[in-house]
Amino acid sequence: MTGPRFTKLVETLPSSVPFVGPEAQERLRGRVFAARIGANESVFGPSPKAIAAMQAAAKDVWMYGDPESHDLRNAIAAHHGVNPANIMVGEGIDCLLGYLVRLLIEPGDAVVTSAGAYPTFNYHVAGFGGDLHTVPYRDDAEDLSALIERAAETNAKLVYFANPDNPMGTWHNGAEITKHLQSLPADCVLVLDEAYIEFAPEGTAPDIPVETPNVIRMRTFSKAHGMAGARVGYAMGAASFIDAFNKIRNHFGMCRTSQIGALAALKDQDYLAAVVGKVARARSRIEQIATDNGLSHIPSATNFVTIDCGQDGAFARAVLGELIARDIFIRMPFVAPQDRCIRISAGHESDLDAFAAALPAALAAARAKQ
């Protein structure tokens, strides 16, 4: 029988995806969720100015997007006070991480990350044959010192570190990160995923010169800017490093309408500030719901709150299942001991009312199964 001749590497990989989307779950369940508060999307949506810009651009969707993302790159560079050559726009952080791994990792190359950190990064590393090394969280936070130590031990080419962290919501002070960089091997690249940085306290983003050759930072319009479906992210780093992306990226991968919407969103900083305020209030409500049910929470610098269910991963998975059965879409960390928790994204008052109503019964049902 004839058929495609897959690479030896692909033949060894499982047919899996990092996340099962809520839409797939709704199709399986035969009904929609009452509250979609599991994917860290911004239910508050994008700036009205971004919506208007995208609506106006819809008539010109027959054109490809600018392969250089010129206007958006220049605006992002001005926003950060860097040169446009220091910015690479891409189809969300997920895609940029894939490009980054493709640039640096060959089969057998060592890569370091935290056990339980963002699984899409691991997915890309596996796809290019990298040898993934993990270190545990410490006090429910990524342990940058241990990550750098493991990188030195394994001669790693790449270290992944999210600040603030997903899935726990914890964060490190920027000055602490800068201090740890002194121990990073010169030929090892730190990828600093800052997808949630807009929600974090002042001082969370480290003051690292953009031309630092072994640091690359990732930002997104998916979270605070409320444009997850538009798929717009960007990398920021040394100009020579950024230029290397041009060797392998999809030059026409960026949607024209998304580019225009992101540009309008970036200019509307007042709306961004309003969303950050709404998220802070939603976090407080989620924390109160946890307390009302006898549960604790992990302090968060993101648009979600991680709630400690107080037992083990099996119990937390039972709670998650019971919430899904009650039409509340949430997610949870995948790796012990953080899998004792569930994770709730910031939502409208109606979303959180639904969660508050469902949680007591979900906890009771999960306890009854023990």
C-alpha positions in Angstrom: 0.0 0.0 0.0 1.3 3.4 -0.9 1.0 6.5 1.2 2.9 9.4 2.6 6.4 8.8 3.7 6.5 10.5 7.1 9.8 11.4 8.7 11.2 9.1 11.3 10.7 11.8 13.9 7.0 12.3 13.0 6.4 8.5 13.2 7.5 8.6 16.8 5.2 11.5 17.8 1.7 11.0 19.3 -1.4 12.3 17.5 -2.2 14.9 20.2 -2.8 18.6 20.7 -1.8 20.7 23.7 -5.3 21.8 24.4 -8.8 20.5 23.6 -10.8 23.6 22.6 -14.2 24.5 24.2 -15.8 24.2 20.8 -14.7 20.5 20.6 -16.1 19.9 24.1 -19.4 21.6 23.2 -19.7 19.4 20.1 -19.1 16.3 22.3 -21.5 17.5 24.9 -24.2 18.5 22.4 -24.7 21.9 24.1 -22.8 25.2 24.6 -21.2 26.3 27.9 -23.1 28.8 30.1 -19.7 30.4 31.0 -16.5 30.2 28.9 -13.9 31.0 31.6 -11.2 28.5 30.9 -9.0 29.6 28.1 -7.8 33.0 29.5 -9.5 34.8 26.7 -10.7 38.4 27.4 -14.5 38.3 27.6 -14.3 42.1 27.6 -13.3 42.0 23.9 -11.1 44.4 21.9 -11.2 48.1 21.8 -14.2 49.5 20.0 -11.7 51.4 17.8 -10.0 48.1 16.9 -13.4 46.6 16.0 -14.2 49.6 13.8 -10.9 49.4 12.1 -11.3 45.7 11.3 -14.8 46.3 10.1 -13.6 49.0 7.8 -10.8 46.7 6.6 -13.1 43.8 5.8 -13.9 45.1 2.3 -10.2 44.9 1.4 -9.8 41.3 2.6 -9.0 40.3 -0.9 -5.5 41.7 -0.4 -2.8 39.8 1.4 -1.5 41.3 4.6 1.7 43.3 4.5 4.4 40.6 4.7 6.6 43.1 6.7 3.8 44.2 9.1 5.4 47.6 8.6 2.9 49.9 10.3 2.3 47.6 13.2 6.0 46.8 13.7 6.8 50.5 13.7 4.0 51.3 16.2 5.1 48.5 18.5 8.7 49.7 18.3 7.7 53.2 19.2 5.6 51.9 22.1 8.6 50.2 23.5 11.2 52.8 22.6 13.2 50.4 20.3 14.0 50.1 16.6 11.6 48.4 14.3 14.4 46.0 13.5 14.0 44.7 17.1 10.4 43.6 16.5 9.0 40.5 14.6 5.2 40.3 14.3 3.8 36.8 14.0 0.6 34.7 14.2 0.4 34.8 17.9 3.0 33.7 20.5 2.3 30.1 19.7 3.5 30.5 16.1 6.5 32.6 17.1 7.5 29.9 19.6 7.4 27.4 16.7 9.6 29.6 14.6 12.0 30.1 17.4 12.4 26.4 18.1 12.9 25.8 14.3 15.6 28.4 14.3 17.6 26.9 17.2 16.7 23.3 17.8 17.8 20.2 15.9 17.2 16.6 17.0 18.9 15.9 20.3 19.5 19.5 21.3 18.7 20.2 25.0 15.8 22.5 25.9 14.8 23.5 29.5 11.4 24.4 30.8 9.4 24.0 34.0 7.4 20.8 34.5 3.8 21.9 34.0 4.6 25.1 32.1 3.0 26.1 28.8 2.5 22.8 26.9 2.5 24.4 23.4 6.2 25.2 23.8 6.9 21.6 24.6 4.8 20.6 21.5 7.1 22.6 19.3 10.2 21.2 20.9 9.0 17.6 20.4 8.1 18.5 16.8 11.7 19.4 16.0 13.3 16.6 18.0 14.6 18.6 20.9 15.5 16.9 24.2 13.2 18.5 26.8 14.5 18.8 30.4 12.1 20.0 33.1 12.5 21.4 36.6 9.7 21.5 39.2 8.0 24.7 40.3 9.0 26.1 43.7 6.2 27.5 45.8 3.8 27.3 42.8 6.2 29.6 40.8 8.6 28.9 38.0 12.1 28.5 39.5 14.4 30.6 37.2 17.5 29.9 39.2 16.9 26.1 38.8 16.1 26.5 35.1 19.4 28.3 34.5 21.3 25.7 36.5 19.7 22.9 34.5 20.6 24.7 31.3 24.2 24.8 32.2 24.2 21.1 33.2 22.6 20.0 29.9 24.3 22.5 27.6 20.8 23.7 26.6 20.3 26.0 23.7 17.0 27.4 24.9 15.2 28.0 28.2 11.5 28.8 28.4 10.3 31.1 31.3 6.9 32.8 31.5 6.5 35.9 33.6 3.7 36.1 34.8 3.3 32.3 34.7 0.6 30.2 33.1 -1.0 28.1 34.6 -0.4 29.4 38.1 -0.6 33.1 37.7 2.5 33.8 39.8 5.2 36.2 38.9 8.8 37.4 39.5 10.1 40.9 40.1 11.9 42.2 37.0 15.0 43.1 38.9 15.3 39.5 40.2 15.1 38.2 36.6 17.8 40.6 35.5 20.0 39.4 38.3 19.6 35.8 37.3 20.5 36.5 33.7 24.1 36.9 34.9 24.2 33.2 35.4 22.7 32.3 32.0 25.3 30.6 29.7 26.1 33.1 26.9 25.2 30.6 24.2 21.8 29.7 25.7 18.7 31.8 24.8 16.1 32.7 27.4 12.7 33.0 25.8 10.7 35.3 28.1 7.0 34.8 27.6 5.3 37.9 28.8 1.8 37.2 27.4 0.1 38.5 30.6 2.5 41.3 31.4 -0.2 44.1 31.1 -2.0 42.6 34.2 1.1 42.4 36.3 2.3 44.9 39.0 4.7 47.6 38.0 8.3 46.3 38.0 7.4 42.8 36.8 8.9 43.4 33.4 12.7 43.3 33.6 14.8 46.2 32.3 16.8 44.2 29.8 18.6 46.0 26.9 16.8 44.9 23.7 20.1 44.1 22.0 21.0 41.5 24.6 22.0 38.7 22.3 20.6 35.7 24.3 17.2 37.0 25.4 14.0 37.1 23.3 10.7 38.4 24.7 7.3 37.4 23.5 4.2 39.6 23.7 0.6 39.2 22.5 -2.6 41.0 21.6 -4.6 37.9 22.6 -5.0 38.6 26.3 -5.3 42.2 27.6 -6.1 43.5 24.1 -8.9 40.9 23.7 -7.9 39.7 20.2 -7.2 36.0 20.7 -9.1 35.1 17.6 -7.0 37.5 15.4 -3.7 35.7 16.2 -1.3 38.6 16.6 1.8 38.4 18.7 5.3 39.8 18.5 8.9 38.9 19.5 11.3 41.5 20.7 15.1 41.0 20.7 18.4 41.8 19.2 18.1 43.0 15.5 20.4 40.2 14.2 18.3 37.6 16.1 15.0 39.0 14.9 16.2 39.1 11.3 16.9 35.4 11.4 13.1 34.8 11.6 12.9 36.1 8.0 14.7 32.9 6.9 12.0 30.5 7.9 8.7 32.4 8.8 5.6 32.4 6.7 5.9 35.8 5.2 2.2 36.0 4.3 1.0 34.4 7.5 -0.4 37.6 9.1 -4.0 38.4 8.3 -4.3 41.9 7.0 -7.4 42.7 9.1 -5.7 41.4 12.2 -2.7 43.7 11.5 -5.0 46.7 11.2 -7.0 45.8 14.3 -3.9 45.3 16.4 -2.6 48.7 15.3 -5.8 50.4 16.4 -5.8 48.4 19.7 -2.3 49.5 20.5 -3.2 53.1 20.1 -6.2 52.8 22.5 -4.3 52.7 25.8 -7.3 54.1 27.7 -9.4 51.1 26.7 -6.5 48.8 27.7 -6.4 50.4 31.2 -10.1 49.9 31.6 -9.8 46.2 30.8 -7.0 45.8 33.3 -9.3 47.3 35.9 -12.2 45.0 35.0 -9.8 42.0 35.2 -8.6 43.1 38.7 -12.2 43.3 39.9 -13.0 39.9 38.4 -10.0 38.3 40.1 -11.2 39.7 43.4 -14.6 38.1 42.8 -13.1 34.7 41.9 -11.0 34.9 45.0 -14.1 35.6 47.1 -15.9 32.7 45.5 -13.1 30.4 46.5 -13.1 31.7 50.1 -16.9 31.3 50.3 -16.4 27.6 49.4 -13.6 26.9 51.9 -10.9 27.0 49.2 -7.7 29.0 48.9 -6.3 30.7 45.9 -2.9 31.5 44.4 -2.1 35.2 44.2 -2.3 36.2 40.5 -0.8 38.8 38.1 -2.8 37.5 35.1 -6.4 37.5 33.9 -7.1 34.3 35.7 -7.0 32.9 39.3 -5.8 29.5 40.2 -7.8 27.9 43.0 -6.4 25.3 45.3 -8.9 22.5 45.7 -7.1 21.3 48.8 -6.6 17.7 47.8 -4.8 15.8 45.0 -5.0 15.9 41.2 -7.7 13.2 41.1 -10.0 15.4 43.2 -9.3 18.5 41.2 -10.0 16.7 38.0 -13.3 15.5 39.5 -14.2 19.1 40.4 -13.4 20.2 36.9 -15.5 17.4 35.4 -18.4 18.3 37.6 -18.2 22.0 36.6 -18.1 21.1 33.0 -21.2 18.9 33.5 -22.8 22.1 34.9 -21.9 24.0 31.8 -18.9 25.9 33.2 -15.8 25.7 31.0 -12.6 25.9 33.0 -9.2 24.3 32.8 -6.5 23.1 35.3 -2.7 22.6 35.6 -1.6 19.2 34.2 1.4 18.3 36.4 1.5 17.4 40.1 1.5 19.0 42.6 0.0 22.0 40.7 -2.7 19.7 39.4 -4.4 20.0 42.8 -5.8 23.3 41.4 -8.3 24.5 38.9 -8.0 27.7 36.9 -10.7 30.3 36.4 -10.4 33.1 33.8 -11.7 36.6 34.5 -15.3 36.9 33.3 -18.4 39.1 33.2 -20.4 39.2 36.4 -22.9 36.8 34.8 -20.1 34.3 34.1 -18.9 34.5 37.6 -22.4 34.3 39.0 -22.8 31.0 37.1 -19.5 29.7 38.4 -20.4 30.7 42.0 -23.8 28.9 41.6 -22.2 25.7 40.2 -19.1 25.4 42.4 -20.8 24.2 45.7 -22.6 21.4 43.9 -19.5 20.4 41.9 -17.4 20.2 45.1 -20.1 18.1 46.8 -20.4 15.7 43.8 -16.6 15.3 43.6 -16.4 14.6 47.4 -19.2 12.1 47.1 -17.1 10.1 44.6 -14.1 9.7 46.9 
